Amino acid sequence: MSDYYSTIMRMRQERAGRERMNELREIQEDYQTFREARDEAAERGDVESFENNDDALINLERRWHQLNPPRPPQIPPVWADWINRNSTFIEREGQKGVNAVASALAYMQRPRNPNTNNPSLTGMGLTPQQIFTPAGMDKLEKLLEINGRLFFDVNYDKNEKSLTADQAARLSGLSTQAYNNGGVLHAQDRLGRK
């Protein structure tokens, strides 16, 4: 019986998705029509038609945004991984650690200035696309390791980073798949039982 209800729910979701896509397509078509009519009314100097068509455009834009709300910016996966693996540092240092990371990232993005060695006036000239890569994260770690104590009174040690699943599997002598399956068995409280 639960399969029946699951099927009904899936079918309803599919229908809602199709209806949403149809409405979006209609909005695009209507928008084009009303925009052309508004622009023609503006050229003719027909204020009433201009305002009516412009109001219709405003309503279409509102409906479009209801169906397509702005999405939060995507966090680069390499950054999310860095935060997770360096949680010990962040938890230990607290706000000072967060400020140190933010300042190091700002330094990495600030343009180079050959006329000074003052770190607040120069930088590495990297783009976010260059920073949020494994190589960029290595540079961030080196900055924190070398300058963390001097500039921010924090102690960053890259050896405190959490292990990845692959590293933990290698250390345990298991394949990644066997290691991950062991995690499932542990979660099911079946580890070590025969």
N, C-alpha and C positions, 0 to 999 in steps of 0.2 A: 504494500500500500504506500510506503514511503517513496518507492520508485515512481509511482504514479504522480504524487505531489511534487516530487523533484522535477519530473518531466514537465508538469504544468508550469512550475515556476520558471524553468529554463525557457519554455516557449513564450511566456509573458515577457521575460527579459529580452528575448530576441525581437519580439514584436515592438517593444518600447524602443529598442535600439534602431529598428528600421524606421519607426515613426519619427524619431528624433532626427535621423539623417535626412528624411524627406522634408521635414520642417526646415532644417538648415538650408537645404537646396532651394526650397521655395523662398526663404528669406533672401538668399543671394540673388535670385531672379527678380524678386520684387524690389530689392534695393537698387539694382541696375535700372529698372524701369522708372522708379520714383526719382532717382538721381538725374536721369536724362530729362524728365519732365520738369524738375526743379530748375536745372540749368537753362532749359529753354525758356521757362517763365522768367528767369532773371534776365536773359537776353532781351525778352519782349518788354520787360519792365512791369510785368503782371505780379504785383506784390501779393495779392491774395492767393494765387496759384503757387507762387514761390513758397509762402508760409505753410500752406496745406501740404505740399509735397515734402517740405523740410520737416514738418511735424511727423509725417509718415516715416521718414528716414530715421528720425530720433527714436520712434517706437520700435522700428525694426532693429536698430542698434541695441536697444535695451533688451529686446527678446533674444538677440544673438548672444549677448553677454550672460543672460540667464541660462541659456543652453550650453554655453562655453565659458564658464567662469575662469578668470586668470588662474593659472597654476603657479604654485610656489616654485622658485628657481630650483633646479636639480642640483644636488650636492655632488661634486665629482666623486666617483667611487674611490679613487686613490686617497682623497681627503678624508672621507668617512672611515676608510680602513686605517689611516694614520691616527685619527682621533681615537678609534677603538683600541688600537695596539698601544697607544701611549697614555691610556687612561690612568695608569699609576702615577705618571708625572703630573697630569692635570689634577688628580685628586690630592696628591701630596702638596703641591705648590699652590693650589687654589687659584684665586684671582691673579696673584703675581705670575703664575704659570701661563694663564690665559693672556695676560698683558704681554708677557715675553714672546709668546707665539705670534700675537697680533703685531707687535713691533718688528719682529723678525720678518714676517710676511710683508709689512710695509717697506722695510729696508730692501727686500728682494725686488719689489716692484718700483721703488724710486729710481729715477734715471741716474746714470753715472754722472759724476761731476769730477772731472780731472783736476780741478783747482783746489780741492780740499780732501782731507782724510776724515773729516768730522762725519761720523755715521748718520747724524741727523740731517746732514746736508747732501749726502750722496747715497748711492745705492748700487744695486746690481743690474738694474734696467731690464728685468725679466717681465714677461707678460703672464697673466694668470694661466694661459695655456701651457706655458713653459714651467710654471711653478707646480701646478697640480698634475705632475707626472712622477713616476718613481724617482727619477733623477732629481727633480725639483724638491721632493720630500727629503732626499738625502742631503741636499744643500741646506734645507731648513734645519735638519737635525745637527749638521756640522756647526751652523751658526749658533744654535742653542747650546751645544756642547762647549764650544770655544768661548762664546761671549756671554752665556747665560749668567754666570756668577758675577762677572765684571759689571755688566750693564743692568741686570735685572734682579740680582740677588736670588737666582734660582739655580738649582743643580739638575741639569738634564743629563741622563745617562742612557744611551741608546740600548744598553744591555738590559734595561728594565722593561723593554717592550714585550708585550704578550706574544706568544708564539702563534704562528698561523697554523691552520689544521694540517697543512703539508709538513711543516717543521715538526709539529708534535708527533705526527705519524712516523716520520723518519727517526726521531729520537726513541720512539717506542718499538721500533723494529717492525712495524706493520705497514702494509700498503695504506694509501689514503682511504681507499674504499673500506678496508677492514677496520681501520681506526674509526671512521665515521659510523660504520655499522655497530661498533662497540658502544659508541655514544648513544645510539638508538636503543640498544639492549639495556644500557644503564638507565636510560630514561624510563624504560618499561619495567625496570626493577627485575630484569632477567639475567643480568650479568653474573657470571659465575655459577649459575644453576645448570643442571643437566637434565 
